[in-house]
């Protein structure tokens, strides 16, 4: 009987020892992997901040990592995006546009002499369907904002409240519409211009003067 109890006690000690070993191994495994997980999250966040996305802030000097004055190649590298050109840029000084191949559809960039001079965010864009241009409203889904939280679809009243210093003028084509221009005093040759239909923002221009003030784009 004593031998039986001794064997049971020995068996229980083995089980207890095995359980303790498992617990220690689990704790060691968790502790050793936690720093790797945090590092991975940090690097992912850094990658996102260096890309052109819907969360990139629009400023008088550009949008996110893409800044006014960059060459098209520099802008593509900075934004980690391929930029597709349209328009004839064969002559020096010619105004053309590039757009992200797979990026925010409401964005395109004015280019002169291979340099980004202006950013355009449009409520309505045109897609070619069976050879015909079809207008598509994308602004209602746009998440692109300025540092003051203003974007496509924002009310005109909110723009005025966010930028009380805005210079306001009448819209050239929309009777009730306005242009609201905000100039950064630290960079007086760069501005943000919000176009409205009298109710909400339908177009945003950002960039250097005089190009940022051109109503007709390259026209």
C-alpha positions as CSV (number, residue, x, y, z in Angstrom):
1,X,0.0,0.0,0.0
2,X,2.9,2.4,0.9
3,X,4.5,1.6,-2.5
4,X,1.2,2.4,-4.2
5,X,0.9,5.8,-2.5
6,X,4.6,6.5,-3.2
7,X,4.1,5.8,-6.9
8,X,1.0,8.1,-7.0
9,X,2.9,10.9,-5.3
10,X,5.8,10.5,-7.7
11,X,3.3,10.6,-10.6
12,X,1.6,13.7,-9.3
13,X,5.0,15.4,-8.8
14,X,5.9,14.7,-12.5
15,X,2.6,16.2,-13.7
16,X,3.1,19.3,-11.5
17,X,6.6,19.7,-12.8
18,X,5.5,19.3,-16.4
19,X,2.7,21.9,-15.9
20,X,5.2,24.4,-14.3
21,X,7.6,23.8,-17.3
22,X,4.7,24.5,-19.7
23,X,3.8,27.7,-17.9
24,X,7.4,29.0,-17.9
25,X,7.7,28.2,-21.6
26,X,4.5,30.1,-22.4
27,X,5.6,33.1,-20.4
28,X,9.0,33.1,-22.1
29,X,7.4,32.8,-25.5
30,X,5.1,35.7,-25.0
31,X,7.8,38.0,-23.6
32,X,10.2,37.2,-26.5
33,X,7.6,38.0,-29.2
34,X,6.0,41.2,-27.8
35,X,8.8,43.5,-29.0
36,X,8.6,42.1,-32.5
37,X,4.9,42.8,-32.7
38,X,5.3,46.4,-31.5
39,X,8.2,47.0,-34.0
40,X,6.1,45.6,-36.8
41,X,3.2,48.0,-36.0
42,X,5.6,50.9,-35.8
43,X,7.1,50.2,-39.2
44,X,3.7,49.7,-40.7
45,X,2.6,53.1,-39.4
46,X,5.7,54.7,-40.8
47,X,5.1,53.2,-44.2
48,X,1.5,54.5,-44.3
49,X,2.6,58.1,-43.4
50,X,5.0,58.1,-46.3
51,X,2.3,57.1,-48.8
52,X,-0.3,59.2,-50.7
53,X,-3.6,58.1,-49.2
54,X,-7.1,59.5,-48.5
55,X,-5.7,60.4,-45.1
56,X,-3.0,62.7,-46.5
57,X,-3.4,66.3,-45.4
58,X,-4.0,68.9,-48.0
59,X,-1.9,72.1,-47.4
60,X,-1.0,75.2,-49.5
61,X,2.3,73.4,-50.2
62,X,1.0,70.1,-51.4
63,X,-0.7,66.9,-50.1
64,X,1.0,64.5,-47.6
65,X,4.4,63.5,-48.9
66,X,3.9,65.1,-52.3
67,X,5.0,68.7,-52.2
68,X,4.8,71.6,-54.7
69,X,8.1,72.0,-56.6
70,X,8.9,68.3,-56.8
71,X,9.6,66.7,-60.1
72,X,7.0,64.1,-61.3
73,X,9.5,61.3,-60.5
74,X,10.2,62.7,-57.0
75,X,6.5,63.0,-56.3
76,X,5.9,59.4,-57.4
77,X,8.7,58.2,-55.2
78,X,7.6,60.3,-52.2
79,X,4.0,59.2,-52.4
80,X,4.8,55.5,-53.3
81,X,2.4,55.8,-56.2
82,X,2.6,55.7,-60.0
83,X,1.6,58.9,-61.6
84,X,-0.1,58.7,-65.1
85,X,0.3,61.7,-67.3
86,X,-2.2,63.2,-69.8
87,X,-1.7,66.1,-72.1
88,X,1.2,67.0,-74.4
89,X,4.3,68.2,-72.5
90,X,6.6,68.3,-75.4
91,X,7.0,72.1,-75.4
92,X,8.8,73.8,-72.5
93,X,6.5,75.6,-70.1
94,X,3.5,73.5,-71.3
95,X,0.8,72.9,-68.6
96,X,-0.3,69.2,-68.2
97,X,-1.7,67.0,-65.5
98,X,-0.8,63.7,-63.9
99,X,-3.0,61.5,-61.7
100,X,-2.4,58.6,-59.3
101,X,-2.9,55.3,-61.1
102,X,-4.3,53.7,-58.0
103,X,-4.9,56.4,-55.5
104,X,-7.6,58.9,-54.5
105,X,-9.6,59.3,-57.7
106,X,-10.5,62.9,-56.9
107,X,-6.9,64.0,-57.1
108,X,-4.7,65.2,-59.9
109,X,-1.6,67.3,-60.1
110,X,-0.8,70.2,-62.5
111,X,2.7,69.9,-64.0
112,X,4.8,72.6,-65.7
113,X,8.4,71.8,-66.8
114,X,8.2,68.4,-65.1
115,X,7.4,69.9,-61.7
116,X,4.3,69.7,-59.6
117,X,2.9,73.3,-59.3
118,X,-0.7,72.6,-58.1
119,X,-2.9,69.9,-56.5
120,X,-6.5,69.6,-57.6
121,X,-9.3,67.8,-55.6
122,X,-12.5,67.6,-57.6
123,X,-16.0,66.6,-56.6
124,X,-16.7,65.3,-60.1
125,X,-14.3,63.4,-62.3
126,X,-14.7,62.0,-65.8
127,X,-14.3,58.4,-66.8
128,X,-14.3,57.2,-70.4
129,X,-17.0,54.6,-71.0
130,X,-17.2,53.1,-74.5
131,X,-15.4,56.2,-75.9
132,X,-17.7,58.7,-74.2
133,X,-16.7,60.8,-71.1
134,X,-19.0,60.1,-68.2
135,X,-19.1,62.3,-65.1
136,X,-18.9,60.6,-61.7
137,X,-19.3,62.2,-58.4
138,X,-16.5,61.0,-56.1
139,X,-16.3,63.9,-53.7
140,X,-19.1,62.6,-51.6
141,X,-16.9,59.7,-50.6
142,X,-13.7,61.8,-50.3
143,X,-11.8,61.7,-47.0
144,X,-9.1,64.2,-48.1
145,X,-9.1,67.1,-45.6
146,X,-7.0,70.1,-44.7
147,X,-5.5,70.5,-41.2
148,X,-8.7,72.4,-40.3
149,X,-10.9,69.4,-41.3
150,X,-12.2,71.0,-44.5
151,X,-12.8,68.9,-47.6
152,X,-15.0,68.3,-50.6
153,X,-18.7,68.5,-49.5
154,X,-17.9,70.7,-46.5
155,X,-20.4,73.6,-46.1
156,X,-19.4,77.1,-47.1
157,X,-20.2,78.3,-43.6
158,X,-17.8,75.8,-42.1
159,X,-15.0,77.0,-44.4
160,X,-15.6,80.6,-43.3
161,X,-15.6,79.5,-39.7
162,X,-12.4,77.5,-40.1
163,X,-10.6,80.2,-42.1
164,X,-12.0,83.6,-41.0
165,X,-9.0,85.2,-42.8
166,X,-10.2,83.8,-46.2
167,X,-10.3,86.2,-49.1
168,X,-13.8,85.7,-50.7
169,X,-14.8,86.5,-54.3
170,X,-17.7,85.5,-56.6
171,X,-17.6,82.4,-58.7
172,X,-17.0,83.0,-62.4
173,X,-19.6,80.5,-63.6
174,X,-21.9,79.8,-60.6
175,X,-24.1,82.8,-59.6
176,X,-24.3,81.8,-55.9
177,X,-20.9,80.3,-55.8
178,X,-17.7,81.6,-54.3
179,X,-13.9,81.3,-54.2
180,X,-12.4,81.3,-50.7
181,X,-8.6,81.8,-50.8
182,X,-6.3,81.1,-47.9
183,X,-2.7,82.2,-48.1
184,X,-0.1,81.0,-45.7
185,X,1.8,84.1,-44.4
186,X,5.0,82.0,-44.1
187,X,4.8,81.0,-47.7
188,X,2.9,83.9,-49.4
189,X,3.3,82.5,-52.9
190,X,1.3,79.3,-51.9
191,X,-2.4,79.2,-51.3
192,X,-5.5,77.0,-50.8
193,X,-8.6,77.9,-52.8
194,X,-12.0,76.4,-52.1
195,X,-14.7,76.6,-54.8
196,X,-18.3,76.4,-53.7
197,X,-21.7,76.4,-55.3
198,X,-22.9,78.7,-52.5
199,X,-23.6,75.7,-50.2
200,X,-20.7,73.3,-50.2
201,X,-17.2,72.8,-51.4
202,X,-17.1,71.3,-54.9
203,X,-13.4,71.9,-55.8
204,X,-10.1,72.5,-54.0
205,X,-6.9,73.9,-55.4
206,X,-3.6,74.0,-53.6
207,X,-0.3,75.3,-54.9
208,X,1.9,78.1,-56.0
209,X,0.8,81.4,-57.6
210,X,-0.2,82.2,-60.3
211,X,-1.1,78.6,-61.2
212,X,-3.3,78.0,-58.2
213,X,-5.5,80.8,-59.2
214,X,-6.2,79.6,-62.7
215,X,-9.9,78.8,-62.9
216,X,-9.6,77.0,-66.3
217,X,-7.0,74.5,-65.1
218,X,-4.5,74.4,-68.1
219,X,-7.0,76.1,-70.3
